[in-house]
Amino acid sequence: MSAQHKIGTGFGPDSTADDVLSGIDLTGKLAIVTGGYSGIGVETTKALARAGAQVVVPARRPDAAREILGDLAEVDELDLGSLDSVAAFADRFLASGRSIDIVIDNAAVMASPETRVGPGWEAQFATNHLGHFALVNRLWPAIAAEGGARVVSVSSSGHRGSDIRWDDLEFRLGYDKWQAYGQAKTANVLFAVQLDAFGKDLGVRAFALHPGGIQTPLQRHLTRDEMIGYGWLDEHGNPVGGVFKTPEQGAATQVWAATSPQLDGLGGVFLEDCEVAEVSTDDSPGVRPYAIDPQSAERLWRVSAALTGVDAFA
C-alpha cells in the first residue's frame, strides 16, 4: 500500500516555517541549505537558525549570501552547475569532520533560456538535479554518520510539465523552457524516492515537495507580460490576490519535511502544504504517478551516476 496519502497534520497552506517549528529544538543539529540566502531559502535558513540549528549555506554568490545572512549561517562557495565546485565544497565540508542532520536541496533555476553547463548539459536539469545529486552523494558519509538525518528535495508542481525525457534528456532535438523545468522538477522527486530506498535502513529518510507559488527571484527569467498572461500579475504588474504564498509560508513545507516528528517512519513521499500529497492524474493538487515510480527512480539514479561519476551506493 502506498504511503502517498494525507496524514492529517493540522497544518496547511497558510502555515509558516515558524509555525511548523513550534516546540521543536534544533540545538546541536547541523543543516545544509542550498540557495539559503534568497527567496524561500533565506526564510528557511532564518527559521532553522531561530530553532537552534547550525546552518551552512553553500552559495553561488558567497559575498551576497554573507551580506544577507550575517552571522545567521556559515557561508561557503558552491556552483551546482559545476561538478568541480560541488566536489570542492564537499571535500571542504567533510574535512571538518562534522555530521549532517538535515540537507535541504533548495537552490533552483526556472524557465531559463537555453543554457549549457559542464560538458554541455541542459542547465535546468544540471543545476536543479545533477548538481544536488552529486552534492548529496559526496556528502553521504557525513549524512549517514549518526542515523536520523533527512534529505529534502525541493521540487514543484512544475513536475507536471514533463516526465523524464529518456530519449532526449538534454533537449538536443529542440528546447522548451517549461518542459525542461518540468523534467528537472520530476527528477527532484525521483531522486528522493531512490535516495530514501537506499537510506532508510541506515536511518536516513528523503522527501520531495512542492513549496507553493511564491514571488521570489526564481521568476527572474520571466517577463512581466508572461506573468500577466499566467494570471500571476494584474495588468498593472501587481500580484493577483490568492495566487502566492508569502516567503515565510513558502518555506514551511521544506522546514516541516526536515524536522517534523509527524513524518517519523515515512520517507520517499511527495509533500505539499505541510502535508503528504495525494496522487493526482488531473489538475487537482498532488503528485503525478510518474514522479514517484520506483522503477523510474532507479533508472534515473543510474543515469545520474553515469553522468556525474558519483554514486555513494555503488
TAJOTA-V832351 format. One record per residue. N is the residue number from 1. RES is the residue in one small letter. PSI is psi as a letter, one per 30 degrees, with the letter a starting at -180 (999 if undefined). OMEGA is omega in radians with two decimals (* if undefined). D_FIRST is the distance of its C-alpha to the first C-alpha in Angstrom with 2 decimals. Layout:
# TAJOTA-V832351
n={N	N}
res={RES	RES}
psi={PSI	PSI}
omega={OMEGA	OMEGA}
d_first={D_FIRST	D_FIRST}
This chain:
# TAJOTA-V832351
n={1	2	3	4	5	6	7	8	9	10	11	12	13	14	15	16	17	18	19	20	21	22	23	24	25	26	27	28	29	30	31	32	33	34	35	36	37	38	39	40	41	42	43	44	45	46	47	48	49	50	51	52	53	54	55	56	57	58	59	60	61	62	63	64	65	66	67	68	69	70	71	72	73	74	75	76	77	78	79	80	81	82	83	84	85	86	87	88	89	90	91	92	93	94	95	96	97	98	99	100	101	102	103	104	105	106	107	108	109	110	111	112	113	114	115	116	117	118	119	120	121	122	123	124	125	126	127	128	129	130	131	132	133	134	135	136	137	138	139	140	141	142	143	144	145	146	147	148	149	150	151	152	153	154	155	156	157	158	159	160	161	162	163	164	165	166	167	168	169	170	171	172	173	174	175	176	177	178	179	180	181	182	183	184	185	186	187	188	189	190	191	192	193	194	195	196	197	198	199	200	201	202	203	204	205	206	207	208	209	210	211	212	213	214	215	216	217	218	219	220	221	222	223	224	225	226	227	228	229	230	231	232	233	234	235	236	237	238	239	240	241	242	243	244	245	246	247	248	249	250	251	252	253	254	255	256	257	258	259	260	261	262	263	264	265	266	267	268	269	270	271	272	273	274	275	276	277	278	279	280	281	282	283	284	285	286	287	288	289	290	291	292	293	294	295	296	297	298	299	300	301	302	303	304	305	306	307	308	309	310	311	312	313	314}
res={m	s	a	q	h	k	i	g	t	g	f	g	p	d	s	t	a	d	d	v	l	s	g	i	d	l	t	g	k	l	a	i	v	t	g	g	y	s	g	i	g	v	e	t	t	k	a	l	a	r	a	g	a	q	v	v	v	p	a	r	r	p	d	a	a	r	e	i	l	g	d	l	a	e	v	d	e	l	d	l	g	s	l	d	s	v	a	a	f	a	d	r	f	l	a	s	g	r	s	i	d	i	v	i	d	n	a	a	v	m	a	s	p	e	t	r	v	g	p	g	w	e	a	q	f	a	t	n	h	l	g	h	f	a	l	v	n	r	l	w	p	a	i	a	a	e	g	g	a	r	v	v	s	v	s	s	s	g	h	r	g	s	d	i	r	w	d	d	l	e	f	r	l	g	y	d	k	w	q	a	y	g	q	a	k	t	a	n	v	l	f	a	v	q	l	d	a	f	g	k	d	l	g	v	r	a	f	a	l	h	p	g	g	i	q	t	p	l	q	r	h	l	t	r	d	e	m	i	g	y	g	w	l	d	e	h	g	n	p	v	g	g	v	f	k	t	p	e	q	g	a	a	t	q	v	w	a	a	t	s	p	q	l	d	g	l	g	g	v	f	l	e	d	c	e	v	a	e	v	s	t	d	d	s	p	g	v	r	p	y	a	i	d	p	q	s	a	e	r	l	w	r	v	s	a	a	l	t	g	v	d	a	f	a}
psi={k	k	g	i	l	k	f	i	f	f	l	a	f	f	k	l	e	e	e	f	g	k	f	k	j	g	k	f	k	k	k	k	j	k	g	g	g	k	b	f	e	e	e	e	e	e	e	e	e	e	g	f	k	k	k	k	j	k	k	f	i	e	e	e	e	e	e	e	f	b	g	f	l	k	k	l	k	k	j	f	f	j	e	e	e	e	e	e	e	e	e	e	e	e	f	f	g	l	l	k	e	k	k	j	i	f	k	l	l	k	h	l	l	k	k	k	l	b	h	g	k	k	e	e	e	e	e	e	d	e	e	e	e	e	e	e	e	e	f	e	e	e	e	f	e	f	l	g	l	k	k	j	j	j	b	l	f	f	f	f	f	k	l	k	i	e	f	i	e	g	h	f	g	k	k	j	e	e	e	e	e	e	e	e	e	e	e	e	e	e	e	e	e	e	e	e	e	e	f	e	f	g	g	k	k	k	l	l	l	j	f	l	k	k	j	l	f	f	g	f	g	k	l	e	e	e	e	e	e	f	g	e	l	a	f	g	g	k	k	k	k	f	e	k	l	l	e	e	e	f	f	e	e	e	e	e	e	f	f	k	f	f	g	k	f	l	l	g	l	k	l	k	h	h	l	k	l	l	k	k	g	a	g	l	l	a	k	k	e	f	f	g	k	e	e	e	e	e	e	e	e	e	e	e	e	e	e	f	g	k	j	f	g	999}
omega={-3.12	3.05	-3.05	3.13	3.13	-3.11	3.10	-3.01	-3.04	3.06	-3.13	-3.05	-3.13	3.14	3.11	3.10	3.10	3.10	-3.05	3.10	-3.13	3.12	-3.14	-3.14	-3.11	3.10	-3.14	3.12	3.10	-3.14	3.00	-3.12	3.08	-3.11	-3.04	-3.12	-3.09	3.04	3.14	3.11	-3.12	3.09	3.05	3.12	-3.12	-3.09	3.13	3.13	3.11	3.13	3.03	-3.10	2.89	-3.05	3.04	-3.12	3.01	-2.95	3.05	3.09	-3.03	3.12	3.09	-3.14	3.14	-3.14	-3.11	-2.98	-3.11	-3.11	3.13	-3.02	2.98	-3.07	3.04	-3.06	3.07	2.99	-3.08	3.10	-3.12	3.12	3.10	3.11	3.10	-3.13	-3.12	3.10	-3.11	3.12	3.12	-3.12	-3.11	3.12	3.13	3.08	-3.10	3.02	-3.09	3.10	-3.06	2.91	3.05	3.13	-2.97	-3.05	-3.13	2.90	-3.06	3.00	-3.11	3.01	-3.12	-3.09	3.12	3.10	3.11	-3.12	3.12	3.14	3.01	-2.87	-3.11	3.09	-3.10	-3.07	-3.05	-3.08	-2.98	3.12	3.10	3.07	-3.13	-3.11	-3.10	3.12	3.13	3.13	-3.01	3.12	3.14	3.13	-3.06	-2.96	-3.00	-3.08	3.11	3.14	3.04	3.05	-3.05	-3.10	-3.06	3.11	-3.07	2.94	3.06	3.11	3.12	-3.09	3.13	2.85	3.03	-3.13	-2.98	-3.10	-3.13	-3.12	-2.98	3.10	3.09	-3.04	-3.12	-2.98	2.98	-2.98	-3.12	3.06	3.10	3.08	-3.14	3.11	-3.12	-3.12	2.98	3.11	3.10	-3.14	-3.13	3.07	-3.14	3.12	-3.08	3.11	3.11	3.11	3.10	-2.91	-2.94	3.12	3.09	3.10	-3.14	3.13	-3.11	-3.13	2.97	-3.04	2.92	-3.09	-3.02	3.08	-3.11	3.06	-3.11	3.05	3.07	-3.12	-2.99	-3.08	-3.11	3.09	3.07	-3.14	3.09	-3.09	3.01	3.13	3.12	-3.10	3.14	-3.13	3.02	-3.04	3.10	3.13	3.11	3.13	3.08	-3.10	3.08	-3.12	-2.99	2.90	2.93	3.07	3.13	3.07	3.14	3.14	-2.95	-3.02	3.14	3.07	3.08	3.13	-3.05	-2.92	-2.91	3.01	3.09	-3.12	3.10	3.14	3.10	3.07	3.12	-3.13	-3.14	-3.04	2.95	-3.14	3.09	-3.10	2.99	-3.09	2.98	3.03	-3.07	3.06	3.13	-3.07	3.12	3.12	3.11	-3.06	3.11	-3.13	-3.09	-3.09	3.13	-3.12	-3.05	3.12	3.08	3.13	3.12	3.14	-3.14	3.10	-3.14	3.13	-3.11	3.11	3.12	-3.12	-3.04	-3.08	-3.10	3.05	-3.11	-3.04	-3.13	*}
d_first={0.00	3.80	6.55	8.84	10.07	13.45	14.22	17.81	19.99	23.32	24.25	24.68	26.62	29.90	28.90	30.89	30.42	32.72	30.77	27.54	29.70	31.52	31.87	30.41	33.03	32.65	35.98	35.99	32.98	33.52	31.80	32.40	32.19	33.19	35.22	35.50	38.90	38.27	36.37	33.22	33.66	36.81	35.25	32.41	35.11	37.16	34.39	33.27	36.95	37.69	34.98	36.79	35.05	37.14	36.16	37.05	37.31	37.84	39.74	41.25	44.11	44.59	47.85	46.31	43.39	45.88	47.90	44.93	43.30	46.41	45.60	42.04	40.58	41.62	41.99	42.03	42.34	39.50	39.37	35.87	37.56	39.45	37.92	41.17	40.78	37.20	38.45	41.44	39.50	37.03	40.01	41.78	38.86	38.12	41.85	41.67	39.66	37.27	33.55	31.10	28.67	27.54	27.69	27.40	27.83	29.48	32.40	32.30	34.53	33.91	35.50	38.33	41.02	40.53	41.07	40.85	40.40	40.59	41.08	40.76	37.11	36.15	36.38	33.29	30.97	33.16	33.46	30.08	28.03	30.21	32.27	29.36	27.76	31.07	31.58	28.38	28.87	32.50	31.79	29.06	31.45	32.03	28.41	27.24	30.45	29.47	25.66	23.92	24.67	22.65	23.08	22.74	23.00	24.59	23.58	24.39	23.63	26.05	23.25	23.17	26.61	25.65	23.15	24.58	27.85	27.71	31.12	32.85	31.24	34.63	35.74	38.75	38.90	39.30	37.97	36.14	35.67	32.68	30.87	31.61	30.26	27.07	26.55	27.25	24.78	21.99	23.06	22.72	19.00	18.42	20.60	18.46	15.29	17.41	19.45	16.57	15.51	19.19	19.94	17.37	19.07	22.30	21.26	21.17	18.37	18.50	17.78	18.98	20.34	22.61	25.53	26.95	30.28	33.10	36.66	37.26	39.16	36.08	37.77	40.94	40.80	40.67	43.88	44.64	44.94	41.47	39.97	42.05	40.77	37.12	37.99	37.63	41.38	44.05	47.25	48.83	46.14	44.66	40.92	39.70	38.58	34.90	33.81	33.73	32.52	35.01	34.57	33.79	30.94	29.84	29.65	27.52	23.97	24.77	26.58	23.77	21.30	23.91	24.75	22.66	21.58	18.97	16.93	17.50	14.61	12.86	13.72	13.42	12.68	15.27	17.36	20.16	22.62	21.58	18.08	14.60	14.90	13.12	12.80	16.21	18.15	21.33	23.64	21.60	20.48	17.31	16.24	16.77	14.11	16.70	16.97	13.54	13.56	13.53	16.34	18.41	17.99	19.33	22.04	23.16	23.46	25.74	27.76	28.16	29.25	31.78	33.13	33.53	34.40	32.17	29.14	28.64	26.30	28.48}
